[in-house]
């Protein structure tokens, strides 16, 4: 696989709001599927499917603990990426708001 394909697979794994919520739930604690279903309010099959996508992308690690499988973040640098994405979104939205305000000024509208 080429690096571009690996990057695309990685970002696809982050493309679901549920997966982002899973990562945030695992930020400080390891959890099993049953715990995550309670935290997220999602069904067990849905959570399992999202966990599989995150594991396939190398973002999570699954470790057996008795009968339970606990999931944890493989590399906490993923949170730097998430913070960067929030900053980029914030920047984009500020530019959109600025453009809208300028458009309103041109049309004689004020906030």
PyMOL commands that set and color helices and strands:
alter all, ss='L'
color gray80, all
select helices_A, chain A and resi 3-13+17-25+33-40+44-56+78-106
alter helices_A, ss='H'
color red, helices_A
select strands_A, chain A and resi 31-32+60-65+68-73
alter strands_A, ss='S'
color yellow, strands_A
deselect
rebuild
show_as cartoon
